[in-house]
Amino acid sequence: MKTLAPAMLLIGLSLSFPLAAMACPLDSGVEIPFTVEKGHLIVSARIKGNTPVEVVLATGAEQSLINGSLLEKYKLPASYGADGIVTGSHLDKIKLFVRMSEVALGDIKATDLLMGFGGEAAGQISQRIGREIFAVLGADFFKGRVVQFDFGKKVLRLLKKEPARPPSGTSAAQQFAALRMAPSDQPVQLPITEDATFNGKRLKTIFDTGALTVISLTPAASKQLGLTPPPDKGPPRSDKMSTMRFAEIEFADLPVTLHAKGSDFDRDSKGFGAVVGVAVIQNFVITFDFHDGVIVLERL
């Protein structure tokens, strides 16, 4: 059993462990550098052909979000759309979005990407970081791709296929986990799995590189693990979890954030009970196979 020391869980921690990831064919020879600043995974991108910007990567976000305050600067027209059927009622949900002809991270490109207005998400990140962040790129940007986040070398890679499993019984196999993504009928596949266990119990779990947390739990998941969530609509509270396990990889004595029933976190949890955030993810080389629906973890 491995114990994830509190110091390892600090957001933005620089890792110095030797890289144990197995080689996998690149879709291109390009490695795209990223940084982790105040918990945010930041990478340089290009828009409108060759205009440089910086973006945050959040694999748990279904839709990419643009910083709405930057539309005039980059001369981007906004469009309006409805969430559901328009009835003329004041209850109609009208959304703003921007259709980006191209967004590129190195050789990873998305064309005709519909980006929602990030508002709080992108704007507050800019304030927190202290410089302009153009957008939050979500799982829709990586749709159908095999993308690897190497937190040892701080680079992003586009792969032809997911990494091969090491031979069973080896030390490498004990530091390797392949978790199947849960089936989804949504247009965008999110990295949600039912193969993660917490305190010995399986929870539907999302791996989100954009979540500034160690582990966060919905109130229903907290109760399932024998933990007491905060009072309804109350603020989140901290607690401890005895174990977290991905295949043969196990950590002990983990700090966890418990959320209340009726909270924004509870309402926004689309079928998952736990969020694994960047404070845990940065201890791995993690591959998201959005084509075949697999999350591969190789511990650093």
N, C-alpha and C positions, 0 to 999 in steps of 0.2 A: 504494500500500500504506500502510495506517495502522499505526502502532506504538502499542500500548496501554502507555503509560508505567506503571512500577510504582506511582507515586502514585495513578493512576486505579484501580488494582486493590485498593486498601485497602478493606476492608469497612467500610461505613458512611460512605463518602466523600460529601460534599455536592457535587452537580453544578451548574455554573453556565453550561452551554452553552445557546444559544438553542434553543427547541423547534421542530423541523422536522416534527412529525407532521401528517398530513393530517386534516382534519375528517371525522368519521364520526357518523352519527345515533346519539344516545343512546337506550337503552331507557327511561331516565328522565332527568330533568334533574339528578340527584344525582351529585356527585363526592364520594367518600368519602376523607377524608385518611388517610394512613398515615405512619409514621416508619420509619426504618431505624436500629436501635440495636444496636450490637455485632454487626452482620451480620444481625439478625433483622428481618423485615418485620412490623411490629406495627400493628394496627388496632383501633379500638373496635367492639364488637359488643353485641348484646342477646340474652339468653336468657329463657325463661319469660315472654315477653311484653314486659317493659320493664326487666329487670334488666341493668345495664351490666356488661360484662366486657371484658378485652382478650385478643386472640388473635393468634397468629402464622400467617402464610399460607405454605404450602409446596406449590407446584403439583406437585412430584415425589412427594408422599406419596399413595399410593392411598387410604388411609383416614384420616379425621380422628381425632385422638387427644385425649382429655380428660386434664386433670391429676387423677389419681386421688385426690390428697390433698384435693381441694375438694368431694368428693361430699357430705359431711356439712354443710359450710357452705351449699351451695345446695340441700340436701335432694333429692338426685338418687339414685334407686334404681339399683343395678347389677344386671345380669343375667349369666347364664352361657351360653356357647355352645361348641360343639366345632368344632375345625378338622379336618374330615374325619369319618370314621366312628368312633363310640365303640365300643370293644371291651371295656372294663373293664380294659385293661392300664395299667400305669404309664406307658406311652408315649403314652397319649391326650393330645392337646393341647386343654386347656380354656382358653377365652378369656373375659375379662371385658369387658363393653361397657355403654354407657349409651345408651338410646334418647331422643334429644332431640326434643321435640315441635316446637320451632322454634329456629333460630339465624339471626340476621339481621345483615347489614352494610348499614346504610342500607336501600335498597329491595331488596337482594339477600338472599333468604331461602331457607333449606332447611328443609323440614319432615320429621319422622320420620327424622332423621339418626342412623344408628348410629355411635357414636363408641367406638373402642377405648381401652384404658387407655394413656395416653402414658408413664407412669412416667418414665423417663429423659428422654424428649424434652421433655415439657411441664414437668416438675419442675425439671430442670436449667436450662432456659431462664429460669424464674422466678428461680432463684438467680443466674444470670449477669446478668440485667437489673436485679435488685434490687427487683422488685415482682411481684405476682401476675399470672401468665399463665394464663388459664383453659384454653386448648386450642390445638392446632395444627390448622388447617383445611386439608385436603388437596384433591386433585382431585375427590373425591366431592362436596364442597360446591358445586363449580362445574359439575357434570355438566350437559351440554347447553346451557351458556351461552356467550356471547361476552364475555370479561372483559379489560379493558385496564388494565395497570399503567403509569402515567405517572410515571417516575422523575424527570422534569424538574420537574413540579409536585407530586410526591409525593401523587397522588390515584389512586383506583381508580374505574373506570367500567364500567357494564354497557351493552354496545352491542347494537344490532339486528343488525348484521352486521360482518364484519371490514373494516378500512380498505381503500379502493380503492388499487390500484397506481398510482404516479405515471407519467407518460409516459416511455417509454424514451428514453435519451439525455440526460435532464435530470440536474442535480446531485442532485435529490431521489431519483431512481431508483438512484443509486449508494449511497445511504444507506438503502435499503429492501430487505427480504428477506421473502419468503413461503415458509415451509418446511412441506411436507406432513407431518402426523403419520402415523407408521407404522400400518398396519391392526392392529386388536386385537380379539380375541374375548372380552376381559374386560368385566365390567359397567361398569367405570370406565375411561375413556380417559385415558391419561397423555400428557403433551406430549413424546413421543419421536419423533424424526425421523431419517431416513437421508440428509437433504440437507445435513448439515454436514460440512465437510472439515477435517482437521488434518494438517499437514505434507503436504498434497496428497492425502490418503487419506480416503475416506468412513468415518465411524464412526456406528453407531446411538447417538444422543445424546439425553439428557433435559435439559430446561430446568427447573431447580428453584429457585424463589424462596426455598426453605428451606435450601438447601445453603450452608454457610459455606466457600466455596471459590472459586477462580478456575476452574480446570479440574481434574477428577479423572478418572483412568483406571483401568480394571481391568487386571490383569496381561496378559490376552490383547490388549487394545487397545494397551497400552504396547509389546508386542513387534511388533504390526502397524505401529507408527509408528517402529520402530527404536530404542526406548528400553528400558532395562533395569529391570524391576520389582525390588522388594526380594526378599530370600530368602523362601521359603514361610513364611507365618504371621508374618512379621516386620513391624515398624512401617512405616508409609508413609514415603516419602522425596520430596524436592523435586527437580525437574529443570526443563528449559527446552524449550519447543516453538517451532519456528521460525514457523509460520503457523497461523491459524485463519480459516476463511472461511465466511460465510453469504451465498450468492448473490454480489452485487458488494461486500459488506462484508468487509473483510479486516483482521486485526490481525497484528502480528508480535511475536516475542520475548516469549512468554507464559510466566509461571511455571505449572507444572503439578505436581499431586500424584499420585504413582504408588503404587498399592496392591498388596499381596502376594496371591499365590494362597492361598486358605483364610482370608483376612481377612473380617471382617464386611461390609466394602464389597463384596468379591468375591461373597460368598454372597447379598447383598441386591440385586445388580444383575440385574434381571429382563430379560435380553435386550439391555441397552444396555452400551456400552463406555465412554462418556464422560458426565460430568455437567458441565453449564455452570451454575455457581453464581451467587449474587447479586452477587459482585464484578464479573462481566461483565455480567449482566443489567441492573444499575443504570445502564449506559451507553445504555439504550434506552427508548423507549416500546414496550412489548411487549404484544401482544394474543394471548390464547389463545382460539381458536375451538374450544370443545369440542363444538360442534354439527356443524360440517363438517370438523373435524380439520385445522386450519391454525394455525401459529405465525407471527405477523407481527412483524417487527422494524423499527423506525424509529429510526435513530441520532440521538442528541441532539447 
